Amino acid sequence: MNAKHIMLVEDEPQIRNGLTYFLSDEGFKVTALEDGKKAYEKALEIYGSGGRIDLLITDIEMPLFKGTELLAVLSKHNIRL
């Protein structure tokens, strides 16, 4: 059975690393990124290669793209999370 894929976007390294450890330990595939712009680029890459993201966990206040801005730009590219 394939592990569910979670994209985690958090600019605080301790929170990002802790959540990545916990979620990976629970059997999830985790793609962890530190800002919304990198998350946007990675999501396009994943979906462009036929992959999928089952769940997005994002901080709201981050540099570059805020969490709400990330959701809006992904939606414009028909990436529904």
C-alpha positions as CSV (number, residue, x, y, z in Angstrom):
1,M,0.0,0.0,0.0
2,N,1.3,3.4,-0.9
3,A,1.9,5.9,1.9
4,K,-0.3,9.1,1.8
5,H,1.7,12.1,0.7
6,I,1.7,15.2,2.9
7,M,3.1,18.5,1.9
8,L,4.2,20.5,5.0
9,V,5.0,24.2,4.6
10,E,6.4,25.8,7.7
11,D,9.1,28.5,7.9
12,E,10.2,27.7,11.5
13,P,12.8,24.9,11.2
14,Q,12.1,23.3,14.6
15,I,8.4,23.0,13.9
16,R,9.0,21.8,10.4
17,N,11.5,19.2,11.4
18,G,9.5,18.0,14.4
19,L,6.3,17.6,12.3
20,T,8.3,15.9,9.5
21,Y,9.7,13.4,12.0
22,F,6.4,12.7,13.6
23,L,4.5,12.3,10.3
24,S,7.2,10.2,8.7
25,D,7.3,8.0,11.8
26,E,3.5,7.4,11.4
27,G,4.1,6.1,7.8
28,F,3.4,9.2,5.7
29,K,5.5,10.4,2.8
30,V,6.3,14.0,3.7
31,T,7.6,16.8,1.5
32,A,8.6,19.6,3.8
33,L,9.4,23.1,2.6
34,E,10.2,26.4,4.3
35,D,8.1,28.8,2.2
36,G,5.1,29.1,0.0
37,K,7.1,29.9,-3.2
38,K,9.1,26.7,-2.9
39,A,5.9,24.7,-2.0
40,Y,4.2,26.1,-5.1
41,E,7.1,25.2,-7.4
42,K,7.3,21.7,-5.8
43,A,3.6,21.1,-6.2
44,L,3.8,22.0,-9.9
45,E,6.7,19.5,-10.2
46,I,4.9,16.7,-8.4
47,Y,1.6,17.1,-10.3
48,G,3.5,17.7,-13.6
49,S,5.2,14.3,-13.2
50,G,1.9,12.5,-12.5
51,G,2.3,12.5,-8.7
52,R,-0.2,13.7,-6.1
53,I,-0.4,15.3,-2.7
54,D,-3.1,14.0,-0.4
55,L,-2.9,16.7,2.3
56,L,-1.4,20.2,2.6
57,I,-0.4,21.4,6.0
58,T,0.7,25.0,5.8
59,D,1.6,27.9,8.1
60,I,-0.4,31.1,7.4
61,E,2.3,33.7,8.0
62,M,5.4,33.0,6.0
63,P,7.9,34.8,3.8
64,L,7.2,35.1,0.1
65,F,3.8,33.4,-0.2
66,K,1.5,33.3,2.8
67,G,-0.4,30.1,3.3
68,T,-3.6,31.6,1.9
69,E,-1.7,32.9,-1.2
70,L,-0.3,29.5,-1.7
71,L,-3.7,27.9,-1.8
72,A,-5.0,30.6,-4.2
73,V,-2.1,30.1,-6.7
74,L,-2.4,26.3,-6.6
75,S,-6.1,26.6,-7.2
76,K,-5.4,28.7,-10.3
77,H,-3.4,25.8,-11.6
78,N,-6.3,23.4,-10.8
79,I,-4.3,21.7,-8.0
80,R,-6.9,20.9,-5.4
81,L,-5.7,19.8,-2.0
